[in-house]
Amino acid sequence: MNGGRILIAYFSWSGNTRGVAEEIRRQTGADVFEIIPVPAYSDDYNTVLMEAQEDQH
Ligand SMILES: Cc1cc2nc3c(=O)[nH]c(=O)nc-3n(C[C@H](O)[C@H](O)[C@H](O)COP(=O)(O)O)c2cc1C
C-alpha cells in the first residue's frame, strides 16, 4: 500500500464478479462501488446475449 485509496468498481450480471470484488475488498480494505445498469439487463441468458450485442453497436 502506498497510502492512496483504492476503489473497486464492478458490474456483475450473475454474481461471479461480485464475489471476486468482495474478496479483493476483504484482502485490501478498498472501497467498493457496484455499477448497476439502467435499464437492467434481462435475467434470461439468451435475452442478455442479444442485449449485450446491441450495446456493442
Ligand atoms: C452477455 C454475456 C456473454 C457472455 N459470453 C461469454 C463467452 O463468450 N464465453 C464465456 O466463456 N463466458 C461468457 N459469459 C459468461 C461470463 O463471462 C462468466 O460467467 C462471468 O463469470 C460472469 O460474471 P458475473 O457472474 O459477474 O456476471 C457471458 C456472460 C454474459 C452475461
PDB file of the backbone (N, CA, C, O) and the ligand in Angstrom, with CONECT records:
HET    LIG  A 101      31
ATOM      1  N   MET A   1       0.842  -1.204   0.000  1.00  0.00           N
ATOM      2  CA  MET A   1       0.000   0.000   0.000  1.00  0.00           C
ATOM      3  C   MET A   1       0.878   1.256   0.000  1.00  0.00           C
ATOM      4  O   MET A   1       1.851   1.341   0.749  1.00  0.00           O
ATOM      5  N   ASN A   2       0.527   2.222  -0.842  1.00  0.00           N
ATOM      6  CA  ASN A   2       1.314   3.451  -0.917  1.00  0.00           C
ATOM      7  C   ASN A   2       0.594   4.622  -0.255  1.00  0.00           C
ATOM      8  O   ASN A   2       1.005   5.773  -0.407  1.00  0.00           O
ATOM      9  N   GLY A   3      -0.482   4.331   0.483  1.00  0.00           N
ATOM     10  CA  GLY A   3      -1.198   5.405   1.157  1.00  0.00           C
ATOM     11  C   GLY A   3      -2.365   5.930   0.353  1.00  0.00           C
ATOM     12  O   GLY A   3      -3.223   6.629   0.892  1.00  0.00           O
ATOM     13  N   GLY A   4      -2.413   5.597  -0.964  1.00  0.00           N
ATOM     14  CA  GLY A   4      -3.541   6.016  -1.790  1.00  0.00           C
ATOM     15  C   GLY A   4      -4.749   5.156  -1.505  1.00  0.00           C
ATOM     16  O   GLY A   4      -4.631   4.049  -0.981  1.00  0.00           O
ATOM     17  N   ARG A   5      -5.904   5.668  -1.851  1.00  0.00           N
ATOM     18  CA  ARG A   5      -7.121   4.893  -1.650  1.00  0.00           C
ATOM     19  C   ARG A   5      -7.421   4.099  -2.907  1.00  0.00           C
ATOM     20  O   ARG A   5      -7.106   4.517  -4.021  1.00  0.00           O
ATOM     21  N   ILE A   6      -8.032   2.950  -2.704  1.00  0.00           N
ATOM     22  CA  ILE A   6      -8.340   2.051  -3.819  1.00  0.00           C
ATOM     23  C   ILE A   6      -9.853   1.959  -3.955  1.00  0.00           C
ATOM     24  O   ILE A   6     -10.567   1.811  -2.963  1.00  0.00           O
ATOM     25  N   LEU A   7     -10.334   2.048  -5.194  1.00  0.00           N
ATOM     26  CA  LEU A   7     -11.751   1.850  -5.468  1.00  0.00           C
ATOM     27  C   LEU A   7     -11.923   0.645  -6.382  1.00  0.00           C
ATOM     28  O   LEU A   7     -11.315   0.571  -7.450  1.00  0.00           O
ATOM     29  N   ILE A   8     -12.744  -0.283  -5.961  1.00  0.00           N
ATOM     30  CA  ILE A   8     -13.119  -1.421  -6.801  1.00  0.00           C
ATOM     31  C   ILE A   8     -14.489  -1.093  -7.383  1.00  0.00           C
ATOM     32  O   ILE A   8     -15.484  -1.096  -6.659  1.00  0.00           O
ATOM     33  N   ALA A   9     -14.549  -0.809  -8.687  1.00  0.00           N
ATOM     34  CA  ALA A   9     -15.821  -0.535  -9.367  1.00  0.00           C
ATOM     35  C   ALA A   9     -16.117  -1.723 -10.264  1.00  0.00           C
ATOM     36  O   ALA A   9     -15.317  -2.065 -11.136  1.00  0.00           O
ATOM     37  N   TYR A  10     -17.259  -2.348 -10.053  1.00  0.00           N
ATOM     38  CA  TYR A  10     -17.516  -3.568 -10.816  1.00  0.00           C
ATOM     39  C   TYR A  10     -18.965  -3.649 -11.253  1.00  0.00           C
ATOM     40  O   TYR A  10     -19.855  -3.043 -10.656  1.00  0.00           O
ATOM     41  N   PHE A  11     -19.178  -4.420 -12.322  1.00  0.00           N
ATOM     42  CA  PHE A  11     -20.512  -4.822 -12.731  1.00  0.00           C
ATOM     43  C   PHE A  11     -20.552  -6.342 -12.734  1.00  0.00           C
ATOM     44  O   PHE A  11     -19.604  -6.989 -13.179  1.00  0.00           O
ATOM     45  N   SER A  12     -21.640  -6.913 -12.242  1.00  0.00           N
ATOM     46  CA  SER A  12     -21.771  -8.365 -12.218  1.00  0.00           C
ATOM     47  C   SER A  12     -23.188  -8.748 -12.609  1.00  0.00           C
ATOM     48  O   SER A  12     -24.157  -8.295 -11.999  1.00  0.00           O
ATOM     49  N   TRP A  13     -23.298  -9.582 -13.628  1.00  0.00           N
ATOM     50  CA  TRP A  13     -24.636  -9.995 -14.064  1.00  0.00           C
ATOM     51  C   TRP A  13     -25.149 -11.156 -13.201  1.00  0.00           C
ATOM     52  O   TRP A  13     -26.288 -11.143 -12.735  1.00  0.00           O
ATOM     53  N   SER A  14     -24.273 -12.171 -12.998  1.00  0.00           N
ATOM     54  CA  SER A  14     -24.763 -13.377 -12.309  1.00  0.00           C
ATOM     55  C   SER A  14     -24.105 -13.611 -10.952  1.00  0.00           C
ATOM     56  O   SER A  14     -24.403 -14.602 -10.286  1.00  0.00           O
ATOM     57  N   GLY A  15     -23.195 -12.691 -10.526  1.00  0.00           N
ATOM     58  CA  GLY A  15     -22.652 -12.781  -9.180  1.00  0.00           C
ATOM     59  C   GLY A  15     -21.193 -13.200  -9.086  1.00  0.00           C
ATOM     60  O   GLY A  15     -20.579 -13.051  -8.030  1.00  0.00           O
ATOM     61  N   ASN A  16     -20.619 -13.725 -10.181  1.00  0.00           N
ATOM     62  CA  ASN A  16     -19.223 -14.169 -10.107  1.00  0.00           C
ATOM     63  C   ASN A  16     -18.277 -12.999  -9.834  1.00  0.00           C
ATOM     64  O   ASN A  16     -17.421 -13.074  -8.952  1.00  0.00           O
ATOM     65  N   THR A  17     -18.441 -11.920 -10.600  1.00  0.00           N
ATOM     66  CA  THR A  17     -17.551 -10.765 -10.427  1.00  0.00           C
ATOM     67  C   THR A  17     -17.777 -10.116  -9.070  1.00  0.00           C
ATOM     68  O   THR A  17     -16.839  -9.591  -8.470  1.00  0.00           O
ATOM     69  N   ARG A  18     -19.014 -10.146  -8.582  1.00  0.00           N
ATOM     70  CA  ARG A  18     -19.294  -9.613  -7.237  1.00  0.00           C
ATOM     71  C   ARG A  18     -18.478 -10.371  -6.187  1.00  0.00           C
ATOM     72  O   ARG A  18     -17.909  -9.766  -5.278  1.00  0.00           O
ATOM     73  N   GLY A  19     -18.428 -11.684  -6.319  1.00  0.00           N
ATOM     74  CA  GLY A  19     -17.654 -12.487  -5.377  1.00  0.00           C
ATOM     75  C   GLY A  19     -16.176 -12.141  -5.420  1.00  0.00           C
ATOM     76  O   GLY A  19     -15.517 -12.070  -4.383  1.00  0.00           O
ATOM     77  N   VAL A  20     -15.654 -11.925  -6.631  1.00  0.00           N
ATOM     78  CA  VAL A  20     -14.239 -11.557  -6.771  1.00  0.00           C
ATOM     79  C   VAL A  20     -13.997 -10.183  -6.160  1.00  0.00           C
ATOM     80  O   VAL A  20     -13.007  -9.970  -5.459  1.00  0.00           O
ATOM     81  N   ALA A  21     -14.919  -9.242  -6.434  1.00  0.00           N
ATOM     82  CA  ALA A  21     -14.773  -7.886  -5.888  1.00  0.00           C
ATOM     83  C   ALA A  21     -14.782  -7.924  -4.361  1.00  0.00           C
ATOM     84  O   ALA A  21     -13.997  -7.229  -3.717  1.00  0.00           O
ATOM     85  N   GLU A  22     -15.663  -8.731  -3.786  1.00  0.00           N
ATOM     86  CA  GLU A  22     -15.734  -8.820  -2.328  1.00  0.00           C
ATOM     87  C   GLU A  22     -14.453  -9.423  -1.745  1.00  0.00           C
ATOM     88  O   GLU A  22     -14.001  -9.012  -0.676  1.00  0.00           O
ATOM     89  N   GLU A  23     -13.876 -10.388  -2.443  1.00  0.00           N
ATOM     90  CA  GLU A  23     -12.626 -10.984  -1.966  1.00  0.00           C
ATOM     91  C   GLU A  23     -11.482  -9.968  -2.032  1.00  0.00           C
ATOM     92  O   GLU A  23     -10.660  -9.890  -1.119  1.00  0.00           O
ATOM     93  N   ILE A  24     -11.436  -9.191  -3.122  1.00  0.00           N
ATOM     94  CA  ILE A  24     -10.399  -8.148  -3.232  1.00  0.00           C
ATOM     95  C   ILE A  24     -10.590  -7.116  -2.118  1.00  0.00           C
ATOM     96  O   ILE A  24      -9.620  -6.656  -1.516  1.00  0.00           O
ATOM     97  N   ARG A  25     -11.862  -6.753  -1.847  1.00  0.00           N
ATOM     98  CA  ARG A  25     -12.133  -5.810  -0.761  1.00  0.00           C
ATOM     99  C   ARG A  25     -11.645  -6.374   0.576  1.00  0.00           C
ATOM    100  O   ARG A  25     -11.056  -5.663   1.391  1.00  0.00           O
ATOM    101  N   ARG A  26     -11.906  -7.677   0.784  1.00  0.00           N
ATOM    102  CA  ARG A  26     -11.502  -8.302   2.041  1.00  0.00           C
ATOM    103  C   ARG A  26      -9.986  -8.237   2.224  1.00  0.00           C
ATOM    104  O   ARG A  26      -9.481  -8.003   3.322  1.00  0.00           O
ATOM    105  N   GLN A  27      -9.268  -8.454   1.102  1.00  0.00           N
ATOM    106  CA  GLN A  27      -7.806  -8.508   1.193  1.00  0.00           C
ATOM    107  C   GLN A  27      -7.152  -7.136   1.217  1.00  0.00           C
ATOM    108  O   GLN A  27      -6.028  -6.997   1.699  1.00  0.00           O
ATOM    109  N   THR A  28      -7.851  -6.105   0.696  1.00  0.00           N
ATOM    110  CA  THR A  28      -7.211  -4.796   0.559  1.00  0.00           C
ATOM    111  C   THR A  28      -7.846  -3.717   1.422  1.00  0.00           C
ATOM    112  O   THR A  28      -7.206  -2.711   1.729  1.00  0.00           O
ATOM    113  N   GLY A  29      -9.111  -3.918   1.819  1.00  0.00           N
ATOM    114  CA  GLY A  29      -9.821  -2.850   2.527  1.00  0.00           C
ATOM    115  C   GLY A  29     -10.283  -1.734   1.614  1.00  0.00           C
ATOM    116  O   GLY A  29     -10.668  -0.664   2.085  1.00  0.00           O
ATOM    117  N   ALA A  30     -10.249  -1.973   0.310  1.00  0.00           N
ATOM    118  CA  ALA A  30     -10.638  -0.950  -0.662  1.00  0.00           C
ATOM    119  C   ALA A  30     -12.128  -0.627  -0.549  1.00  0.00           C
ATOM    120  O   ALA A  30     -12.918  -1.396  -0.002  1.00  0.00           O
ATOM    121  N   ASP A  31     -12.482   0.559  -1.096  1.00  0.00           N
ATOM    122  CA  ASP A  31     -13.893   0.902  -1.245  1.00  0.00           C
ATOM    123  C   ASP A  31     -14.460   0.120  -2.426  1.00  0.00           C
ATOM    124  O   ASP A  31     -13.747  -0.171  -3.386  1.00  0.00           O
ATOM    125  N   VAL A  32     -15.743  -0.217  -2.351  1.00  0.00           N
ATOM    126  CA  VAL A  32     -16.397  -0.976  -3.427  1.00  0.00           C
ATOM    127  C   VAL A  32     -17.577  -0.185  -3.967  1.00  0.00           C
ATOM    128  O   VAL A  32     -18.375   0.358  -3.203  1.00  0.00           O
ATOM    129  N   PHE A  33     -17.682  -0.126  -5.286  1.00  0.00           N
ATOM    130  CA  PHE A  33     -18.825   0.534  -5.932  1.00  0.00           C
ATOM    131  C   PHE A  33     -19.382  -0.411  -6.986  1.00  0.00           C
ATOM    132  O   PHE A  33     -18.679  -0.796  -7.920  1.00  0.00           O
ATOM    133  N   GLU A  34     -20.649  -0.784  -6.831  1.00  0.00           N
ATOM    134  CA  GLU A  34     -21.270  -1.667  -7.825  1.00  0.00           C
ATOM    135  C   GLU A  34     -21.912  -0.828  -8.918  1.00  0.00           C
ATOM    136  O   GLU A  34     -22.728   0.048  -8.632  1.00  0.00           O
ATOM    137  N   ILE A  35     -21.548  -1.091 -10.164  1.00  0.00           N
ATOM    138  CA  ILE A  35     -22.146  -0.427 -11.325  1.00  0.00           C
ATOM    139  C   ILE A  35     -23.448  -1.152 -11.647  1.00  0.00           C
ATOM    140  O   ILE A  35     -23.443  -2.344 -11.954  1.00  0.00           O
ATOM    141  N   ILE A  36     -24.563  -0.428 -11.574  1.00  0.00           N
ATOM    142  CA  ILE A  36     -25.879  -1.026 -11.822  1.00  0.00           C
ATOM    143  C   ILE A  36     -26.475  -0.375 -13.060  1.00  0.00           C
ATOM    144  O   ILE A  36     -26.873   0.789 -13.015  1.00  0.00           O
ATOM    145  N   PRO A  37     -26.540  -1.116 -14.172  1.00  0.00           N
ATOM    146  CA  PRO A  37     -27.046  -0.508 -15.407  1.00  0.00           C
ATOM    147  C   PRO A  37     -28.543  -0.222 -15.337  1.00  0.00           C
ATOM    148  O   PRO A  37     -29.318  -0.987 -14.763  1.00  0.00           O
ATOM    149  N   VAL A  38     -28.927   0.912 -15.944  1.00  0.00           N
ATOM    150  CA  VAL A  38     -30.336   1.302 -16.072  1.00  0.00           C
ATOM    151  C   VAL A  38     -30.611   1.560 -17.549  1.00  0.00           C
ATOM    152  O   VAL A  38     -29.978   2.434 -18.140  1.00  0.00           O
ATOM    153  N   PRO A  39     -31.529   0.829 -18.154  1.00  0.00           N
ATOM    154  CA  PRO A  39     -32.347  -0.218 -17.562  1.00  0.00           C
ATOM    155  C   PRO A  39     -31.524  -1.474 -17.292  1.00  0.00           C
ATOM    156  O   PRO A  39     -30.460  -1.668 -17.880  1.00  0.00           O
ATOM    157  N   ALA A  40     -32.024  -2.318 -16.404  1.00  0.00           N
ATOM    158  CA  ALA A  40     -31.306  -3.548 -16.058  1.00  0.00           C
ATOM    159  C   ALA A  40     -31.275  -4.520 -17.232  1.00  0.00           C
ATOM    160  O   ALA A  40     -32.173  -4.523 -18.073  1.00  0.00           O
ATOM    161  N   TYR A  41     -30.239  -5.338 -17.278  1.00  0.00           N
ATOM    162  CA  TYR A  41     -30.207  -6.435 -18.253  1.00  0.00           C
ATOM    163  C   TYR A  41     -31.224  -7.497 -17.857  1.00  0.00           C
ATOM    164  O   TYR A  41     -31.596  -7.633 -16.691  1.00  0.00           O
ATOM    165  N   SER A  42     -31.659  -8.238 -18.858  1.00  0.00           N
ATOM    166  CA  SER A  42     -32.600  -9.335 -18.614  1.00  0.00           C
ATOM    167  C   SER A  42     -31.972 -10.404 -17.717  1.00  0.00           C
ATOM    168  O   SER A  42     -30.753 -10.570 -17.691  1.00  0.00           O
ATOM    169  N   ASP A  43     -32.817 -11.119 -16.989  1.00  0.00           N
ATOM    170  CA  ASP A  43     -32.359 -12.273 -16.210  1.00  0.00           C
ATOM    171  C   ASP A  43     -32.207 -13.513 -17.072  1.00  0.00           C
ATOM    172  O   ASP A  43     -31.593 -14.498 -16.662  1.00  0.00           O
ATOM    173  N   ASP A  44     -32.770 -13.454 -18.269  1.00  0.00           N
ATOM    174  CA  ASP A  44     -32.730 -14.610 -19.167  1.00  0.00           C
ATOM    175  C   ASP A  44     -31.437 -14.592 -19.977  1.00  0.00           C
ATOM    176  O   ASP A  44     -31.122 -13.582 -20.607  1.00  0.00           O
ATOM    177  N   TYR A  45     -30.687 -15.684 -19.971  1.00  0.00           N
ATOM    178  CA  TYR A  45     -29.349 -15.697 -20.575  1.00  0.00           C
ATOM    179  C   TYR A  45     -29.387 -15.391 -22.062  1.00  0.00           C
ATOM    180  O   TYR A  45     -28.590 -14.589 -22.550  1.00  0.00           O
ATOM    181  N   ASN A  46     -30.306 -16.020 -22.790  1.00  0.00           N
ATOM    182  CA  ASN A  46     -30.357 -15.793 -24.238  1.00  0.00           C
ATOM    183  C   ASN A  46     -30.727 -14.342 -24.557  1.00  0.00           C
ATOM    184  O   ASN A  46     -30.217 -13.755 -25.511  1.00  0.00           O
ATOM    185  N   THR A  47     -31.623 -13.776 -23.743  1.00  0.00           N
ATOM    186  CA  THR A  47     -32.003 -12.379 -23.952  1.00  0.00           C
ATOM    187  C   THR A  47     -30.844 -11.451 -23.651  1.00  0.00           C
ATOM    188  O   THR A  47     -30.617 -10.487 -24.382  1.00  0.00           O
ATOM    189  N   VAL A  48     -30.103 -11.729 -22.577  1.00  0.00           N
ATOM    190  CA  VAL A  48     -28.995 -10.845 -22.215  1.00  0.00           C
ATOM    191  C   VAL A  48     -27.883 -10.933 -23.258  1.00  0.00           C
ATOM    192  O   VAL A  48     -27.158  -9.959 -23.462  1.00  0.00           O
ATOM    193  N   LEU A  49     -27.736 -12.065 -23.912  1.00  0.00           N
ATOM    194  CA  LEU A  49     -26.754 -12.154 -25.005  1.00  0.00           C
ATOM    195  C   LEU A  49     -27.113 -11.169 -26.111  1.00  0.00           C
ATOM    196  O   LEU A  49     -26.241 -10.476 -26.635  1.00  0.00           O
ATOM    197  N   MET A  50     -28.389 -11.107 -26.465  1.00  0.00           N
ATOM    198  CA  MET A  50     -28.838 -10.161 -27.506  1.00  0.00           C
ATOM    199  C   MET A  50     -28.650  -8.719 -27.045  1.00  0.00           C
ATOM    200  O   MET A  50     -28.204  -7.870 -27.816  1.00  0.00           O
ATOM    201  N   GLU A  51     -28.991  -8.445 -25.791  1.00  0.00           N
ATOM    202  CA  GLU A  51     -28.846  -7.080 -25.265  1.00  0.00           C
ATOM    203  C   GLU A  51     -27.381  -6.643 -25.281  1.00  0.00           C
ATOM    204  O   GLU A  51     -27.064  -5.503 -25.619  1.00  0.00           O
ATOM    205  N   ALA A  52     -26.498  -7.565 -24.912  1.00  0.00           N
ATOM    206  CA  ALA A  52     -25.065  -7.231 -24.876  1.00  0.00           C
ATOM    207  C   ALA A  52     -24.538  -6.966 -26.281  1.00  0.00           C
ATOM    208  O   ALA A  52     -23.705  -6.082 -26.483  1.00  0.00           O
ATOM    209  N   GLN A  53     -25.031  -7.741 -27.256  1.00  0.00           N
ATOM    210  CA  GLN A  53     -24.605  -7.499 -28.639  1.00  0.00           C
ATOM    211  C   GLN A  53     -25.101  -6.151 -29.127  1.00  0.00           C
ATOM    212  O   GLN A  53     -24.376  -5.435 -29.818  1.00  0.00           O
ATOM    213  N   GLU A  54     -26.329  -5.801 -28.774  1.00  0.00           N
ATOM    214  CA  GLU A  54     -26.863  -4.481 -29.149  1.00  0.00           C
ATOM    215  C   GLU A  54     -25.999  -3.365 -28.555  1.00  0.00           C
ATOM    216  O   GLU A  54     -25.717  -2.375 -29.230  1.00  0.00           O
ATOM    217  N   ASP A  55     -25.583  -3.519 -27.309  1.00  0.00           N
ATOM    218  CA  ASP A  55     -24.788  -2.497 -26.637  1.00  0.00           C
ATOM    219  C   ASP A  55     -23.454  -2.244 -27.330  1.00  0.00           C
ATOM    220  O   ASP A  55     -22.876  -1.165 -27.192  1.00  0.00           O
ATOM    221  N   GLN A  56     -22.965  -3.230 -28.071  1.00  0.00           N
ATOM    222  CA  GLN A  56     -21.659  -3.085 -28.725  1.00  0.00           C
ATOM    223  C   GLN A  56     -21.761  -2.397 -30.071  1.00  0.00           C
ATOM    224  O   GLN A  56     -20.738  -2.132 -30.703  1.00  0.00           O
ATOM    225  N   HIS A  57     -22.984  -2.097 -30.532  1.00  0.00           N
ATOM    226  CA  HIS A  57     -23.144  -1.427 -31.840  1.00  0.00           C
ATOM    227  C   HIS A  57     -22.936   0.070 -31.725  1.00  0.00           C
ATOM    228  O   HIS A  57     -23.033   0.785 -32.722  1.00  0.00           O
TER     229      HIS A  57
HETATM  230  C1  LIG A 101     -23.752 -11.353 -22.158  1.00  0.00           C
HETATM  231  C2  LIG A 101     -22.787 -12.403 -21.674  1.00  0.00           C
HETATM  232  C3  LIG A 101     -21.933 -13.000 -22.588  1.00  0.00           C
HETATM  233  C4  LIG A 101     -21.040 -13.979 -22.159  1.00  0.00           C
HETATM  234  N1  LIG A 101     -20.206 -14.547 -23.076  1.00  0.00           N
HETATM  235  C5  LIG A 101     -19.346 -15.467 -22.687  1.00  0.00           C
HETATM  236  C6  LIG A 101     -18.451 -16.064 -23.631  1.00  0.00           C
HETATM  237  O1  LIG A 101     -18.461 -15.720 -24.830  1.00  0.00           O
HETATM  238  N2  LIG A 101     -17.578 -17.007 -23.199  1.00  0.00           N
HETATM  239  C7  LIG A 101     -17.534 -17.404 -21.886  1.00  0.00           C
HETATM  240  O2  LIG A 101     -16.726 -18.256 -21.540  1.00  0.00           O
HETATM  241  N3  LIG A 101     -18.371 -16.847 -20.970  1.00  0.00           N
HETATM  242  C8  LIG A 101     -19.266 -15.907 -21.333  1.00  0.00           C
HETATM  243  N4  LIG A 101     -20.115 -15.365 -20.405  1.00  0.00           N
HETATM  244  C9  LIG A 101     -20.026 -15.832 -19.033  1.00  0.00           C
HETATM  245  C10 LIG A 101     -19.313 -14.814 -18.146  1.00  0.00           C
HETATM  246  O3  LIG A 101     -18.176 -14.274 -18.746  1.00  0.00           O
HETATM  247  C11 LIG A 101     -18.884 -15.506 -16.873  1.00  0.00           C
HETATM  248  O4  LIG A 101     -19.866 -16.372 -16.397  1.00  0.00           O
HETATM  249  C12 LIG A 101     -18.592 -14.454 -15.808  1.00  0.00           C
HETATM  250  O5  LIG A 101     -18.055 -15.119 -14.701  1.00  0.00           O
HETATM  251  C13 LIG A 101     -19.876 -13.732 -15.421  1.00  0.00           C
HETATM  252  O6  LIG A 101     -19.604 -12.835 -14.385  1.00  0.00           O
HETATM  253  P1  LIG A 101     -20.767 -12.321 -13.444  1.00  0.00           P
HETATM  254  O7  LIG A 101     -21.295 -13.527 -12.695  1.00  0.00           O
HETATM  255  O8  LIG A 101     -20.118 -11.346 -12.528  1.00  0.00           O
HETATM  256  O9  LIG A 101     -21.814 -11.698 -14.297  1.00  0.00           O
HETATM  257  C14 LIG A 101     -21.011 -14.383 -20.799  1.00  0.00           C
HETATM  258  C15 LIG A 101     -21.875 -13.787 -19.895  1.00  0.00           C
HETATM  259  C16 LIG A 101     -22.755 -12.814 -20.318  1.00  0.00           C
HETATM  260  C17 LIG A 101     -23.690 -12.170 -19.316  1.00  0.00           C
CONECT  230  231
CONECT  231  230  232  259
CONECT  232  231  233
CONECT  233  232  234  257
CONECT  234  233  235
CONECT  235  234  236  242
CONECT  236  235  237  238
CONECT  237  236
CONECT  238  236  239
CONECT  239  238  240  241
CONECT  240  239
CONECT  241  239  242
CONECT  242  235  241  243
CONECT  243  242  244  257
CONECT  244  243  245
CONECT  245  244  246  247
CONECT  246  245
CONECT  247  245  248  249
CONECT  248  247
CONECT  249  247  250  251
CONECT  250  249
CONECT  251  249  252
CONECT  252  251  253
CONECT  253  252  254  255  256
CONECT  254  253
CONECT  255  253
CONECT  256  253
CONECT  257  233  243  258
CONECT  258  257  259
CONECT  259  231  258  260
CONECT  260  259
END
